[in-house]
Amino acid sequence: MKESLLEILRCPLDKHELELEDAEYADDGEEVVSGVLVCSECGERYPIEDGIPNLLPPDMREETPA
């Protein structure tokens, strides 16, 4: 995931901005490969795994990876 996506990504629950936390970058230093997106309003956390943010609401996420 490119960090520039933070400009357009929003929390699916309340449409507020998301902040990047605990980011790990690819070898090129540009792609975020893991971390957490946190809503600035409600505090909901959305994981980033293998460079893909999971923006499903918490009740729709699987607890274990596929």
CHARMM-style PDB file with segment names, atoms N, HN, CA, C and O in Angstrom:
ATOM      1  N   MET     1       0.855  -1.172   0.000  1.00  0.00      PROA
ATOM      2  CA  MET     1       0.000   0.000   0.000  1.00  0.00      PROA
ATOM      3  C   MET     1       0.893   1.224   0.000  1.00  0.00      PROA
ATOM      4  O   MET     1       1.838   1.306   0.784  1.00  0.00      PROA
ATOM      5  N   LYS     2       0.605   2.160  -0.859  1.00  0.00      PROA
ATOM      6  HN  LYS     2      -0.163   2.093  -1.496  1.00  0.00      PROA
ATOM      7  CA  LYS     2       1.321   3.429  -0.870  1.00  0.00      PROA
ATOM      8  C   LYS     2       0.797   4.312   0.260  1.00  0.00      PROA
ATOM      9  O   LYS     2      -0.410   4.394   0.488  1.00  0.00      PROA
ATOM     10  N   GLU     3       1.713   4.968   0.960  1.00  0.00      PROA
ATOM     11  HN  GLU     3       2.693   4.901   0.775  1.00  0.00      PROA
ATOM     12  CA  GLU     3       1.310   5.832   2.073  1.00  0.00      PROA
ATOM     13  C   GLU     3       0.426   6.987   1.598  1.00  0.00      PROA
ATOM     14  O   GLU     3      -0.348   7.538   2.381  1.00  0.00      PROA
ATOM     15  N   SER     4       0.539   7.352   0.327  1.00  0.00      PROA
ATOM     16  HN  SER     4       1.168   6.904  -0.309  1.00  0.00      PROA
ATOM     17  CA  SER     4      -0.284   8.436  -0.216  1.00  0.00      PROA
ATOM     18  C   SER     4      -1.779   8.087  -0.220  1.00  0.00      PROA
ATOM     19  O   SER     4      -2.617   8.983  -0.315  1.00  0.00      PROA
ATOM     20  N   LEU     5      -2.122   6.798  -0.117  1.00  0.00      PROA
ATOM     21  HN  LEU     5      -1.441   6.069  -0.039  1.00  0.00      PROA
ATOM     22  CA  LEU     5      -3.536   6.394  -0.043  1.00  0.00      PROA
ATOM     23  C   LEU     5      -4.233   6.945   1.187  1.00  0.00      PROA
ATOM     24  O   LEU     5      -5.459   7.050   1.210  1.00  0.00      PROA
ATOM     25  N   LEU     6      -3.464   7.298   2.214  1.00  0.00      PROA
ATOM     26  HN  LEU     6      -2.468   7.212   2.196  1.00  0.00      PROA
ATOM     27  CA  LEU     6      -4.070   7.846   3.433  1.00  0.00      PROA
ATOM     28  C   LEU     6      -4.862   9.118   3.148  1.00  0.00      PROA
ATOM     29  O   LEU     6      -5.758   9.479   3.911  1.00  0.00      PROA
ATOM     30  N   GLU     7      -4.533   9.791   2.058  1.00  0.00      PROA
ATOM     31  HN  GLU     7      -3.805   9.498   1.439  1.00  0.00      PROA
ATOM     32  CA  GLU     7      -5.262  11.013   1.702  1.00  0.00      PROA
ATOM     33  C   GLU     7      -6.703  10.729   1.295  1.00  0.00      PROA
ATOM     34  O   GLU     7      -7.571  11.590   1.439  1.00  0.00      PROA
ATOM     35  N   ILE     8      -6.963   9.519   0.786  1.00  0.00      PROA
ATOM     36  HN  ILE     8      -6.258   8.819   0.669  1.00  0.00      PROA
ATOM     37  CA  ILE     8      -8.322   9.226   0.308  1.00  0.00      PROA
ATOM     38  C   ILE     8      -9.041   8.157   1.132  1.00  0.00      PROA
ATOM     39  O   ILE     8     -10.270   8.089   1.102  1.00  0.00      PROA
ATOM     40  N   LEU     9      -8.302   7.319   1.868  1.00  0.00      PROA
ATOM     41  HN  LEU     9      -7.303   7.374   1.893  1.00  0.00      PROA
ATOM     42  CA  LEU     9      -8.952   6.282   2.681  1.00  0.00      PROA
ATOM     43  C   LEU     9      -9.673   6.897   3.874  1.00  0.00      PROA
ATOM     44  O   LEU     9      -9.179   7.845   4.485  1.00  0.00      PROA
ATOM     45  N   ARG    10     -10.830   6.360   4.199  1.00  0.00      PROA
ATOM     46  HN  ARG    10     -11.231   5.590   3.703  1.00  0.00      PROA
ATOM     47  CA  ARG    10     -11.619   6.813   5.342  1.00  0.00      PROA
ATOM     48  C   ARG    10     -12.155   5.613   6.102  1.00  0.00      PROA
ATOM     49  O   ARG    10     -12.276   4.520   5.548  1.00  0.00      PROA
ATOM     50  N   CYS    11     -12.471   5.819   7.353  1.00  0.00      PROA
ATOM     51  HN  CYS    11     -12.372   6.706   7.803  1.00  0.00      PROA
ATOM     52  CA  CYS    11     -13.064   4.765   8.181  1.00  0.00      PROA
ATOM     53  C   CYS    11     -14.421   4.401   7.587  1.00  0.00      PROA
ATOM     54  O   CYS    11     -15.242   5.287   7.351  1.00  0.00      PROA
ATOM     55  N   PRO    12     -14.674   3.110   7.340  1.00  0.00      PROA
ATOM     56  CA  PRO    12     -15.965   2.722   6.777  1.00  0.00      PROA
ATOM     57  C   PRO    12     -17.131   2.902   7.745  1.00  0.00      PROA
ATOM     58  O   PRO    12     -18.288   2.922   7.324  1.00  0.00      PROA
ATOM     59  N   LEU    13     -16.837   3.034   9.031  1.00  0.00      PROA
ATOM     60  HN  LEU    13     -15.897   3.018   9.372  1.00  0.00      PROA
ATOM     61  CA  LEU    13     -17.913   3.175  10.013  1.00  0.00      PROA
ATOM     62  C   LEU    13     -18.399   4.616  10.152  1.00  0.00      PROA
ATOM     63  O   LEU    13     -19.603   4.861  10.216  1.00  0.00      PROA
ATOM     64  N   ASP    14     -17.461   5.576  10.201  1.00  0.00      PROA
ATOM     65  HN  ASP    14     -16.482   5.377  10.150  1.00  0.00      PROA
ATOM     66  CA  ASP    14     -17.886   6.961  10.432  1.00  0.00      PROA
ATOM     67  C   ASP    14     -17.298   7.972   9.445  1.00  0.00      PROA
ATOM     68  O   ASP    14     -17.538   9.173   9.574  1.00  0.00      PROA
ATOM     69  N   LYS    15     -16.541   7.501   8.476  1.00  0.00      PROA
ATOM     70  HN  LYS    15     -16.346   6.526   8.371  1.00  0.00      PROA
ATOM     71  CA  LYS    15     -16.007   8.325   7.370  1.00  0.00      PROA
ATOM     72  C   LYS    15     -14.954   9.347   7.804  1.00  0.00      PROA
ATOM     73  O   LYS    15     -14.714  10.322   7.092  1.00  0.00      PROA
ATOM     74  N   HSD    16     -14.324   9.138   8.960  1.00  0.00      PROA
ATOM     75  HN  HSD    16     -14.518   8.346   9.539  1.00  0.00      PROA
ATOM     76  CA  HSD    16     -13.254  10.035   9.397  1.00  0.00      PROA
ATOM     77  C   HSD    16     -11.907   9.536   8.880  1.00  0.00      PROA
ATOM     78  O   HSD    16     -11.799   8.419   8.374  1.00  0.00      PROA
ATOM     79  N   GLU    17     -10.881  10.379   9.015  1.00  0.00      PROA
ATOM     80  HN  GLU    17     -10.969  11.286   9.426  1.00  0.00      PROA
ATOM     81  CA  GLU    17      -9.549  10.053   8.515  1.00  0.00      PROA
ATOM     82  C   GLU    17      -8.936   8.881   9.277  1.00  0.00      PROA
ATOM     83  O   GLU    17      -9.261   8.626  10.437  1.00  0.00      PROA
ATOM     84  N   LEU    18      -8.032   8.173   8.583  1.00  0.00      PROA
ATOM     85  HN  LEU    18      -7.768   8.380   7.641  1.00  0.00      PROA
ATOM     86  CA  LEU    18      -7.299   7.068   9.177  1.00  0.00      PROA
ATOM     87  C   LEU    18      -5.843   7.471   9.342  1.00  0.00      PROA
ATOM     88  O   LEU    18      -5.279   8.159   8.491  1.00  0.00      PROA
ATOM     89  N   GLU    19      -5.240   7.038  10.445  1.00  0.00      PROA
ATOM     90  HN  GLU    19      -5.699   6.480  11.137  1.00  0.00      PROA
ATOM     91  CA  GLU    19      -3.839   7.319  10.721  1.00  0.00      PROA
ATOM     92  C   GLU    19      -3.068   6.008  10.695  1.00  0.00      PROA
ATOM     93  O   GLU    19      -3.569   4.973  11.135  1.00  0.00      PROA
ATOM     94  N   LEU    20      -1.849   6.058  10.177  1.00  0.00      PROA
ATOM     95  HN  LEU    20      -1.442   6.899   9.819  1.00  0.00      PROA
ATOM     96  CA  LEU    20      -1.011   4.876  10.061  1.00  0.00      PROA
ATOM     97  C   LEU    20      -0.182   4.689  11.329  1.00  0.00      PROA
ATOM     98  O   LEU    20       0.472   5.623  11.794  1.00  0.00      PROA
ATOM     99  N   GLU    21      -0.212   3.466  11.893  1.00  0.00      PROA
ATOM    100  HN  GLU    21      -0.744   2.708  11.516  1.00  0.00      PROA
ATOM    101  CA  GLU    21       0.579   3.140  13.077  1.00  0.00      PROA
ATOM    102  C   GLU    21       1.335   1.841  12.837  1.00  0.00      PROA
ATOM    103  O   GLU    21       0.892   0.984  12.072  1.00  0.00      PROA
ATOM    104  N   ASP    22       2.479   1.705  13.497  1.00  0.00      PROA
ATOM    105  HN  ASP    22       2.839   2.402  14.118  1.00  0.00      PROA
ATOM    106  CA  ASP    22       3.287   0.475  13.464  1.00  0.00      PROA
ATOM    107  C   ASP    22       3.599   0.025  12.042  1.00  0.00      PROA
ATOM    108  O   ASP    22       3.571  -1.170  11.749  1.00  0.00      PROA
ATOM    109  N   ALA    23       3.893   0.968  11.163  1.00  0.00      PROA
ATOM    110  HN  ALA    23       3.915   1.939  11.400  1.00  0.00      PROA
ATOM    111  CA  ALA    23       4.125   0.654   9.758  1.00  0.00      PROA
ATOM    112  C   ALA    23       5.464  -0.043   9.549  1.00  0.00      PROA
ATOM    113  O   ALA    23       6.479   0.338  10.133  1.00  0.00      PROA
ATOM    114  N   GLU    24       5.446  -1.059   8.714  1.00  0.00      PROA
ATOM    115  HN  GLU    24       4.622  -1.369   8.240  1.00  0.00      PROA
ATOM    116  CA  GLU    24       6.659  -1.708   8.230  1.00  0.00      PROA
ATOM    117  C   GLU    24       6.662  -1.546   6.722  1.00  0.00      PROA
ATOM    118  O   GLU    24       5.653  -1.773   6.055  1.00  0.00      PROA
ATOM    119  N   TYR    25       7.821  -1.147   6.189  1.00  0.00      PROA
ATOM    120  HN  TYR    25       8.642  -0.963   6.731  1.00  0.00      PROA
ATOM    121  CA  TYR    25       7.927  -0.830   4.773  1.00  0.00      PROA
ATOM    122  C   TYR    25       8.669  -1.915   4.008  1.00  0.00      PROA
ATOM    123  O   TYR    25       9.485  -2.645   4.572  1.00  0.00      PROA
ATOM    124  N   ALA    26       8.373  -2.009   2.713  1.00  0.00      PROA
ATOM    125  HN  ALA    26       7.710  -1.416   2.256  1.00  0.00      PROA
ATOM    126  CA  ALA    26       9.087  -2.928   1.832  1.00  0.00      PROA
ATOM    127  C   ALA    26      10.526  -2.436   1.684  1.00  0.00      PROA
ATOM    128  O   ALA    26      10.863  -1.337   2.126  1.00  0.00      PROA
ATOM    129  N   ASP    27      11.360  -3.249   1.067  1.00  0.00      PROA
ATOM    130  HN  ASP    27      11.086  -4.141   0.709  1.00  0.00      PROA
ATOM    131  CA  ASP    27      12.775  -2.903   0.898  1.00  0.00      PROA
ATOM    132  C   ASP    27      12.982  -1.586   0.161  1.00  0.00      PROA
ATOM    133  O   ASP    27      13.979  -0.902   0.391  1.00  0.00      PROA
ATOM    134  N   ASP    28      12.053  -1.220  -0.724  1.00  0.00      PROA
ATOM    135  HN  ASP    28      11.243  -1.776  -0.910  1.00  0.00      PROA
ATOM    136  CA  ASP    28      12.195   0.039  -1.465  1.00  0.00      PROA
ATOM    137  C   ASP    28      11.856   1.257  -0.612  1.00  0.00      PROA
ATOM    138  O   ASP    28      12.116   2.390  -1.019  1.00  0.00      PROA
ATOM    139  N   GLY    29      11.270   1.032   0.581  1.00  0.00      PROA
ATOM    140  HN  GLY    29      11.059   0.112   0.911  1.00  0.00      PROA
ATOM    141  CA  GLY    29      10.958   2.117   1.495  1.00  0.00      PROA
ATOM    142  C   GLY    29       9.723   2.917   1.133  1.00  0.00      PROA
ATOM    143  O   GLY    29       9.405   3.900   1.801  1.00  0.00      PROA
ATOM    144  N   GLU    30       9.015   2.507   0.076  1.00  0.00      PROA
ATOM    145  HN  GLU    30       9.274   1.708  -0.467  1.00  0.00      PROA
ATOM    146  CA  GLU    30       7.847   3.262  -0.368  1.00  0.00      PROA
ATOM    147  C   GLU    30       6.523   2.562  -0.062  1.00  0.00      PROA
ATOM    148  O   GLU    30       5.522   3.223   0.216  1.00  0.00      PROA
ATOM    149  N   GLU    31       6.514   1.238  -0.112  1.00  0.00      PROA
ATOM    150  HN  GLU    31       7.327   0.701  -0.337  1.00  0.00      PROA
ATOM    151  CA  GLU    31       5.283   0.483   0.098  1.00  0.00      PROA
ATOM    152  C   GLU    31       5.156   0.062   1.557  1.00  0.00      PROA
ATOM    153  O   GLU    31       6.101  -0.466   2.142  1.00  0.00      PROA
ATOM    154  N   VAL    32       3.977   0.301   2.143  1.00  0.00      PROA
ATOM    155  HN  VAL    32       3.209   0.730   1.668  1.00  0.00      PROA
ATOM    156  CA  VAL    32       3.691  -0.185   3.484  1.00  0.00      PROA
ATOM    157  C   VAL    32       3.232  -1.630   3.337  1.00  0.00      PROA
ATOM    158  O   VAL    32       2.240  -1.900   2.660  1.00  0.00      PROA
ATOM    159  N   VAL    33       3.954  -2.568   3.972  1.00  0.00      PROA
ATOM    160  HN  VAL    33       4.760  -2.348   4.522  1.00  0.00      PROA
ATOM    161  CA  VAL    33       3.590  -3.981   3.843  1.00  0.00      PROA
ATOM    162  C   VAL    33       2.805  -4.492   5.042  1.00  0.00      PROA
ATOM    163  O   VAL    33       2.064  -5.468   4.930  1.00  0.00      PROA
ATOM    164  N   SER    34       2.964  -3.837   6.192  1.00  0.00      PROA
ATOM    165  HN  SER    34       3.566  -3.044   6.283  1.00  0.00      PROA
ATOM    166  CA  SER    34       2.155  -4.209   7.347  1.00  0.00      PROA
ATOM    167  C   SER    34       2.050  -3.025   8.294  1.00  0.00      PROA
ATOM    168  O   SER    34       2.838  -2.081   8.236  1.00  0.00      PROA
ATOM    169  N   GLY    35       1.061  -3.101   9.161  1.00  0.00      PROA
ATOM    170  HN  GLY    35       0.420  -3.868   9.208  1.00  0.00      PROA
ATOM    171  CA  GLY    35       0.808  -2.029  10.110  1.00  0.00      PROA
ATOM    172  C   GLY    35      -0.661  -1.988  10.449  1.00  0.00      PROA
ATOM    173  O   GLY    35      -1.388  -2.963  10.258  1.00  0.00      PROA
ATOM    174  N   VAL    36      -1.088  -0.849  10.955  1.00  0.00      PROA
ATOM    175  HN  VAL    36      -0.497  -0.057  11.111  1.00  0.00      PROA
ATOM    176  CA  VAL    36      -2.476  -0.693  11.362  1.00  0.00      PROA
ATOM    177  C   VAL    36      -2.949   0.703  10.967  1.00  0.00      PROA
ATOM    178  O   VAL    36      -2.238   1.689  11.162  1.00  0.00      PROA
ATOM    179  N   LEU    37      -4.156   0.775  10.409  1.00  0.00      PROA
ATOM    180  HN  LEU    37      -4.734  -0.026  10.250  1.00  0.00      PROA
ATOM    181  CA  LEU    37      -4.821   2.052  10.170  1.00  0.00      PROA
ATOM    182  C   LEU    37      -5.793   2.270  11.321  1.00  0.00      PROA
ATOM    183  O   LEU    37      -6.592   1.388  11.636  1.00  0.00      PROA
ATOM    184  N   VAL    38      -5.731   3.444  11.952  1.00  0.00      PROA
ATOM    185  HN  VAL    38      -5.083   4.161  11.696  1.00  0.00      PROA
ATOM    186  CA  VAL    38      -6.568   3.738  13.105  1.00  0.00      PROA
ATOM    187  C   VAL    38      -7.434   4.955  12.801  1.00  0.00      PROA
ATOM    188  O   VAL    38      -6.938   5.983  12.342  1.00  0.00      PROA
ATOM    189  N   CYS    39      -8.731   4.828  13.061  1.00  0.00      PROA
ATOM    190  HN  CYS    39      -9.134   3.992  13.433  1.00  0.00      PROA
ATOM    191  CA  CYS    39      -9.650   5.941  12.844  1.00  0.00      PROA
ATOM    192  C   CYS    39      -9.368   7.038  13.862  1.00  0.00      PROA
ATOM    193  O   CYS    39      -9.247   6.774  15.058  1.00  0.00      PROA
ATOM    194  N   SER    40      -9.266   8.264  13.377  1.00  0.00      PROA
ATOM    195  HN  SER    40      -9.364   8.479  12.405  1.00  0.00      PROA
ATOM    196  CA  SER    40      -8.970   9.400  14.257  1.00  0.00      PROA
ATOM    197  C   SER    40     -10.155   9.763  15.146  1.00  0.00      PROA
ATOM    198  O   SER    40      -9.979  10.478  16.132  1.00  0.00      PROA
ATOM    199  N   GLU    41     -11.359   9.286  14.821  1.00  0.00      PROA
ATOM    200  HN  GLU    41     -11.502   8.705  14.020  1.00  0.00      PROA
ATOM    201  CA  GLU    41     -12.550   9.623  15.599  1.00  0.00      PROA
ATOM    202  C   GLU    41     -12.986   8.481  16.520  1.00  0.00      PROA
ATOM    203  O   GLU    41     -13.056   8.657  17.737  1.00  0.00      PROA
ATOM    204  N   CYS    42     -13.277   7.319  15.945  1.00  0.00      PROA
ATOM    205  HN  CYS    42     -13.220   7.177  14.956  1.00  0.00      PROA
ATOM    206  CA  CYS    42     -13.825   6.223  16.761  1.00  0.00      PROA
ATOM    207  C   CYS    42     -12.749   5.295  17.316  1.00  0.00      PROA
ATOM    208  O   CYS    42     -13.026   4.513  18.226  1.00  0.00      PROA
ATOM    209  N   GLY    43     -11.525   5.365  16.788  1.00  0.00      PROA
ATOM    210  HN  GLY    43     -11.300   6.000  16.049  1.00  0.00      PROA
ATOM    211  CA  GLY    43     -10.436   4.546  17.294  1.00  0.00      PROA
ATOM    212  C   GLY    43     -10.409   3.120  16.762  1.00  0.00      PROA
ATOM    213  O   GLY    43      -9.564   2.325  17.173  1.00  0.00      PROA
ATOM    214  N   GLU    44     -11.322   2.784  15.852  1.00  0.00      PROA
ATOM    215  HN  GLU    44     -12.009   3.429  15.518  1.00  0.00      PROA
ATOM    216  CA  GLU    44     -11.331   1.430  15.288  1.00  0.00      PROA
ATOM    217  C   GLU    44     -10.018   1.186  14.546  1.00  0.00      PROA
ATOM    218  O   GLU    44      -9.472   2.095  13.921  1.00  0.00      PROA
ATOM    219  N   ARG    45      -9.514  -0.058  14.619  1.00  0.00      PROA
ATOM    220  HN  ARG    45      -9.958  -0.796  15.127  1.00  0.00      PROA
ATOM    221  CA  ARG    45      -8.232  -0.410  14.036  1.00  0.00      PROA
ATOM    222  C   ARG    45      -8.445  -1.358  12.859  1.00  0.00      PROA
ATOM    223  O   ARG    45      -9.216  -2.314  12.943  1.00  0.00      PROA
ATOM    224  N   TYR    46      -7.745  -1.071  11.756  1.00  0.00      PROA
ATOM    225  HN  TYR    46      -7.119  -0.294  11.688  1.00  0.00      PROA
ATOM    226  CA  TYR    46      -7.832  -1.871  10.545  1.00  0.00      PROA
ATOM    227  C   TYR    46      -6.429  -2.344  10.171  1.00  0.00      PROA
ATOM    228  O   TYR    46      -5.546  -1.522   9.929  1.00  0.00      PROA
ATOM    229  N   PRO    47      -6.214  -3.657  10.123  1.00  0.00      PROA
ATOM    230  CA  PRO    47      -4.877  -4.175   9.849  1.00  0.00      PROA
ATOM    231  C   PRO    47      -4.476  -4.032   8.382  1.00  0.00      PROA
ATOM    232  O   PRO    47      -5.317  -4.035   7.483  1.00  0.00      PROA
ATOM    233  N   ILE    48      -3.163  -3.906   8.167  1.00  0.00      PROA
ATOM    234  HN  ILE    48      -2.479  -3.903   8.897  1.00  0.00      PROA
ATOM    235  CA  ILE    48      -2.580  -3.970   6.830  1.00  0.00      PROA
ATOM    236  C   ILE    48      -1.733  -5.233   6.805  1.00  0.00      PROA
ATOM    237  O   ILE    48      -0.806  -5.375   7.603  1.00  0.00      PROA
ATOM    238  N   GLU    49      -2.039  -6.141   5.907  1.00  0.00      PROA
ATOM    239  HN  GLU    49      -2.792  -6.026   5.259  1.00  0.00      PROA
ATOM    240  CA  GLU    49      -1.301  -7.395   5.791  1.00  0.00      PROA
ATOM    241  C   GLU    49      -0.889  -7.598   4.344  1.00  0.00      PROA
ATOM    242  O   GLU    49      -1.711  -7.499   3.433  1.00  0.00      PROA
ATOM    243  N   ASP    50       0.379  -7.881   4.140  1.00  0.00      PROA
ATOM    244  HN  ASP    50       1.047  -7.962   4.880  1.00  0.00      PROA
ATOM    245  CA  ASP    50       0.928  -8.075   2.787  1.00  0.00      PROA
ATOM    246  C   ASP    50       0.625  -6.881   1.883  1.00  0.00      PROA
ATOM    247  O   ASP    50       0.394  -7.044   0.685  1.00  0.00      PROA
ATOM    248  N   GLY    51       0.629  -5.688   2.462  1.00  0.00      PROA
ATOM    249  HN  GLY    51       0.817  -5.556   3.435  1.00  0.00      PROA
ATOM    250  CA  GLY    51       0.415  -4.473   1.690  1.00  0.00      PROA
ATOM    251  C   GLY    51      -1.031  -4.156   1.374  1.00  0.00      PROA
ATOM    252  O   GLY    51      -1.312  -3.220   0.625  1.00  0.00      PROA
ATOM    253  N   ILE    52      -1.966  -4.937   1.943  1.00  0.00      PROA
ATOM    254  HN  ILE    52      -1.737  -5.697   2.551  1.00  0.00      PROA
ATOM    255  CA  ILE    52      -3.394  -4.746   1.644  1.00  0.00      PROA
ATOM    256  C   ILE    52      -4.137  -4.347   2.915  1.00  0.00      PROA
ATOM    257  O   ILE    52      -4.177  -5.115   3.876  1.00  0.00      PROA
ATOM    258  N   PRO    53      -4.733  -3.136   2.929  1.00  0.00      PROA
ATOM    259  CA  PRO    53      -5.513  -2.749   4.114  1.00  0.00      PROA
ATOM    260  C   PRO    53      -6.851  -3.491   4.141  1.00  0.00      PROA
ATOM    261  O   PRO    53      -7.540  -3.587   3.125  1.00  0.00      PROA
ATOM    262  N   ASN    54      -7.205  -4.012   5.315  1.00  0.00      PROA
ATOM    263  HN  ASN    54      -6.645  -3.934   6.140  1.00  0.00      PROA
ATOM    264  CA  ASN    54      -8.483  -4.705   5.495  1.00  0.00      PROA
ATOM    265  C   ASN    54      -9.449  -3.710   6.143  1.00  0.00      PROA
ATOM    266  O   ASN    54      -9.417  -3.491   7.354  1.00  0.00      PROA
ATOM    267  N   LEU    55     -10.301  -3.118   5.317  1.00  0.00      PROA
ATOM    268  HN  LEU    55     -10.327  -3.296   4.334  1.00  0.00      PROA
ATOM    269  CA  LEU    55     -11.225  -2.094   5.800  1.00  0.00      PROA
ATOM    270  C   LEU    55     -12.625  -2.629   6.058  1.00  0.00      PROA
ATOM    271  O   LEU    55     -13.590  -1.866   6.105  1.00  0.00      PROA
ATOM    272  N   LEU    56     -12.731  -3.936   6.225  1.00  0.00      PROA
ATOM    273  HN  LEU    56     -11.947  -4.555   6.188  1.00  0.00      PROA
ATOM    274  CA  LEU    56     -14.028  -4.497   6.604  1.00  0.00      PROA
ATOM    275  C   LEU    56     -14.355  -4.087   8.032  1.00  0.00      PROA
ATOM    276  O   LEU    56     -13.458  -4.006   8.871  1.00  0.00      PROA
ATOM    277  N   PRO    57     -15.627  -3.829   8.320  1.00  0.00      PROA
ATOM    278  CA  PRO    57     -16.012  -3.563   9.708  1.00  0.00      PROA
ATOM    279  C   PRO    57     -15.624  -4.749  10.583  1.00  0.00      PROA
ATOM    280  O   PRO    57     -15.576  -5.881  10.103  1.00  0.00      PROA
ATOM    281  N   PRO    58     -15.348  -4.503  11.856  1.00  0.00      PROA
ATOM    282  CA  PRO    58     -14.847  -5.558  12.740  1.00  0.00      PROA
ATOM    283  C   PRO    58     -15.704  -6.816  12.779  1.00  0.00      PROA
ATOM    284  O   PRO    58     -15.167  -7.920  12.869  1.00  0.00      PROA
ATOM    285  N   ASP    59     -17.012  -6.672  12.714  1.00  0.00      PROA
ATOM    286  HN  ASP    59     -17.448  -5.775  12.642  1.00  0.00      PROA
ATOM    287  CA  ASP    59     -17.877  -7.859  12.806  1.00  0.00      PROA
ATOM    288  C   ASP    59     -17.875  -8.694  11.525  1.00  0.00      PROA
ATOM    289  O   ASP    59     -18.430  -9.793  11.510  1.00  0.00      PROA
ATOM    290  N   MET    60     -17.265  -8.193  10.458  1.00  0.00      PROA
ATOM    291  HN  MET    60     -16.815  -7.301  10.470  1.00  0.00      PROA
ATOM    292  CA  MET    60     -17.211  -8.929   9.195  1.00  0.00      PROA
ATOM    293  C   MET    60     -15.841  -9.552   8.940  1.00  0.00      PROA
ATOM    294  O   MET    60     -15.675 -10.300   7.977  1.00  0.00      PROA
ATOM    295  N   ARG    61     -14.866  -9.257   9.783  1.00  0.00      PROA
ATOM    296  HN  ARG    61     -15.000  -8.649  10.566  1.00  0.00      PROA
ATOM    297  CA  ARG    61     -13.510  -9.798   9.611  1.00  0.00      PROA
ATOM    298  C   ARG    61     -13.409 -11.194  10.176  1.00  0.00      PROA
ATOM    299  O   ARG    61     -14.042 -11.533  11.175  1.00  0.00      PROA
ATOM    300  N   GLU    62     -12.598 -11.997   9.514  1.00  0.00      PROA
ATOM    301  HN  GLU    62     -12.083 -11.722   8.702  1.00  0.00      PROA
ATOM    302  CA  GLU    62     -12.285 -13.316  10.050  1.00  0.00      PROA
ATOM    303  C   GLU    62     -11.179 -13.135  11.078  1.00  0.00      PROA
ATOM    304  O   GLU    62     -10.289 -12.303  10.902  1.00  0.00      PROA
ATOM    305  N   GLU    63     -11.236 -13.907  12.140  1.00  0.00      PROA
ATOM    306  HN  GLU    63     -11.959 -14.583  12.283  1.00  0.00      PROA
ATOM    307  CA  GLU    63     -10.224 -13.818  13.194  1.00  0.00      PROA
ATOM    308  C   GLU    63      -8.915 -14.463  12.773  1.00  0.00      PROA
ATOM    309  O   GLU    63      -7.846 -14.045  13.219  1.00  0.00      PROA
ATOM    310  N   THR    64      -8.985 -15.488  11.911  1.00  0.00      PROA
ATOM    311  HN  THR    64      -9.853 -15.828  11.548  1.00  0.00      PROA
ATOM    312  CA  THR    64      -7.775 -16.157  11.478  1.00  0.00      PROA
ATOM    313  C   THR    64      -7.564 -15.911   9.995  1.00  0.00      PROA
ATOM    314  O   THR    64      -8.523 -15.897   9.225  1.00  0.00      PROA
ATOM    315  N   PRO    65      -6.291 -15.712   9.582  1.00  0.00      PROA
ATOM    316  CA  PRO    65      -6.028 -15.478   8.153  1.00  0.00      PROA
ATOM    317  C   PRO    65      -6.335 -16.712   7.316  1.00  0.00      PROA
ATOM    318  O   PRO    65      -6.279 -17.839   7.808  1.00  0.00      PROA
ATOM    319  N   ALA    66      -6.657 -16.491   6.058  1.00  0.00      PROA
ATOM    320  HN  ALA    66      -6.703 -15.575   5.658  1.00  0.00      PROA
ATOM    321  CA  ALA    66      -7.007 -17.592   5.150  1.00  0.00      PROA
ATOM    322  C   ALA    66      -5.804 -18.429   4.786  1.00  0.00      PROA
ATOM    323  OT1 ALA    66      -5.928 -19.393   4.031  1.00  0.00      PROA
TER     324      ALA     66
END
